[in-house]
Amino acid sequence: MGLQEINFEGKILAVSVSQNKGERKSGVEKGLLLPEFGLKTDAHAGKWHRQVSLLGIESIRKMQENGLDVGPGDFAENITSQGVDLPSLPLGTQLQIGPVAVCEVTQIGKICHDRCAIYKQAGDCVMPREGIFVRVLKGGTIQAGDSIRVIFS
């Protein structure tokens, strides 16, 4: 898929955090993205390249169609989005998330060394193939309903 085919604007459906790595995340009303750190209060935040994770509701719906009772945060994603084809974004793409925050795509998918609860339940998980990871360049508050826009520097 070429860049001209990517939908450049979507929205946040949910913001989720967890206290520990390797567990489903719980929804929060608002989140604070901190520069070069990630989502405040989330276990995955830190000074590394996978500060914040995003997964599209379109990916979650694939698992729902396979009979799983899953929703936002269940794949340990921080931001559940709608409308942007996340795995098609090139590394280095910048996203404006919410009114002011800016993040840079650092990784598409991941290797799942320890099978998560979703994989054990369904025999499959979309996060390793379709989730993306970003680092926070410019911080800001985010919440469900905020826009996600693809920008290039």
Secondary structure per residue as TSV (DSSP state, phi and psi in degrees):
chain	resnum	aa	ss	phi	psi
A	1	M	-	360.0	128.7
A	2	G	-	-83.9	163.5
A	3	L	G	-59.6	-32.3
A	4	Q	G	-65.6	-17.6
A	5	E	G	-93.3	-6.9
A	6	I	S	-80.0	135.3
A	7	N	-	-74.9	122.1
A	8	F	-	-90.4	0.6
A	9	E	E	-142.0	137.7
A	10	G	E	-146.2	-158.4
A	11	K	E	-147.8	163.3
A	12	I	E	-84.3	128.3
A	13	L	E	-96.6	-31.6
A	14	A	E	-156.6	149.4
A	15	V	E	-118.6	129.1
A	16	S	E	-135.8	147.5
A	17	V	E	-137.5	161.7
A	18	S	-	-141.8	155.4
A	19	Q	S	-82.2	-23.9
A	20	N	S	-128.2	151.7
A	21	K	T	-73.3	155.2
A	22	G	T	78.7	18.5
A	23	E	S	-133.3	161.1
A	24	R	-	-62.2	151.8
A	25	K	-	-103.0	153.9
A	26	S	E	-105.9	143.7
A	27	G	E	-69.1	144.7
A	28	V	E	-126.7	154.1
A	29	E	S	-66.2	-44.0
A	30	K	E	-138.7	153.9
A	31	G	E	-130.4	155.5
A	32	L	E	-116.9	114.1
A	33	L	E	-84.0	123.9
A	34	L	E	-104.6	132.4
A	35	P	T	-55.7	134.9
A	36	E	T	53.8	27.5
A	37	F	T	-138.3	-51.5
A	38	G	E	125.7	-154.4
A	39	L	E	-85.3	117.7
A	40	K	T	-54.8	136.5
A	41	T	T	77.8	1.9
A	42	D	-	-93.3	142.5
A	43	A	T	-62.3	-26.4
A	44	H	T	-88.6	-7.1
A	45	A	-	-65.6	149.6
A	46	G	S	159.7	177.8
A	47	K	S	-87.8	74.8
A	48	W	S	-150.5	-176.3
A	49	H	S	-84.9	-12.2
A	50	R	-	-112.6	59.9
A	51	Q	S	-73.3	-35.8
A	52	V	E	-139.2	138.7
A	53	S	E	-112.6	145.6
A	54	L	E	-129.7	143.5
A	55	L	E	-143.8	136.5
A	56	G	E	-79.0	145.0
A	57	I	H	-60.2	-26.0
A	58	E	H	-61.5	-37.1
A	59	S	H	-71.2	-41.3
A	60	I	H	-62.8	-38.4
A	61	R	H	-62.8	-31.3
A	62	K	H	-60.2	-40.6
A	63	M	H	-73.1	-35.1
A	64	Q	H	-63.0	-38.5
A	65	E	H	-65.4	-21.6
A	66	N	T	-88.2	9.3
A	67	G	T	94.5	5.3
A	68	L	-	-86.3	140.5
A	69	D	-	-92.3	82.5
A	70	V	-	-130.1	160.1
A	71	G	-	-156.3	-167.6
A	72	P	T	-54.4	134.7
A	73	G	T	89.5	-18.6
A	74	D	T	-69.7	-18.5
A	75	F	T	-101.0	16.0
A	76	A	S	67.2	23.7
A	77	E	-	-85.0	144.3
A	78	N	S	-78.2	-39.0
A	79	I	E	-125.3	123.0
A	80	T	E	-97.8	123.1
A	81	S	E	-111.5	169.7
A	82	Q	E	-142.2	134.4
A	83	G	S	101.0	-13.5
A	84	V	S	-114.2	129.7
A	85	D	-	-77.1	83.6
A	86	L	G	-55.7	-48.5
A	87	P	G	-67.3	-11.5
A	88	S	G	-88.4	-5.9
A	89	L	S	-74.6	131.7
A	90	P	-	-68.8	149.8
A	91	L	T	-55.7	142.4
A	92	G	T	91.6	-11.7
A	93	T	-	-60.9	138.7
A	94	Q	E	-103.2	139.5
A	95	L	E	-120.0	131.9
A	96	Q	E	-90.1	120.7
A	97	I	E	-115.5	116.7
A	98	G	T	76.7	-166.7
A	99	P	T	-67.0	-32.2
A	100	V	T	-136.7	-21.7
A	101	A	E	-67.5	144.2
A	102	V	E	-130.1	131.0
A	103	C	E	-127.7	157.0
A	104	E	E	-118.5	131.1
A	105	V	E	-68.7	122.7
A	106	T	E	-114.3	-18.8
A	107	Q	E	-158.3	140.4
A	108	I	E	-110.6	121.2
A	109	G	S	69.1	-176.3
A	110	K	-	-162.1	163.0
A	111	I	-	-86.7	129.6
A	112	C	-	-100.4	93.0
A	113	H	S	-69.1	-47.2
A	114	D	S	-107.0	117.7
A	115	R	-	-59.0	128.1
A	116	C	-	-75.8	173.0
A	117	A	H	-60.0	-36.2
A	118	I	H	-64.0	-46.6
A	119	Y	H	-60.8	-43.3
A	120	K	H	-64.5	-33.0
A	121	Q	H	-78.0	-39.8
A	122	A	H	-110.9	-16.0
A	123	G	S	80.1	10.3
A	124	D	-	-161.7	158.4
A	125	C	-	-152.8	134.2
A	126	V	S	-83.6	-21.1
A	127	M	H	-58.1	-43.8
A	128	P	H	-62.3	-24.7
A	129	R	H	-98.9	-35.6
A	130	E	H	-119.1	-6.8
A	131	G	-	-80.5	154.6
A	132	I	E	-127.4	161.7
A	133	F	E	-126.4	143.7
A	134	V	E	-134.8	159.7
A	135	R	E	-112.3	149.7
A	136	V	E	-89.2	119.0
A	137	L	E	-89.9	-40.2
A	138	K	E	-136.2	127.0
A	139	G	-	-80.4	172.6
A	140	G	E	166.1	165.7
A	141	T	E	-83.8	139.1
A	142	I	E	-131.1	155.0
A	143	Q	E	-158.5	165.2
A	144	A	T	-56.1	138.9
A	145	G	T	98.2	-20.6
A	146	D	-	-67.3	154.9
A	147	S	E	-82.8	155.5
A	148	I	E	-124.0	120.5
A	149	R	E	-124.5	134.8
A	150	V	E	-78.6	124.6
A	151	I	E	-129.0	157.0
A	152	F	-	-127.3	140.4
A	153	S	-	-97.4	360.0
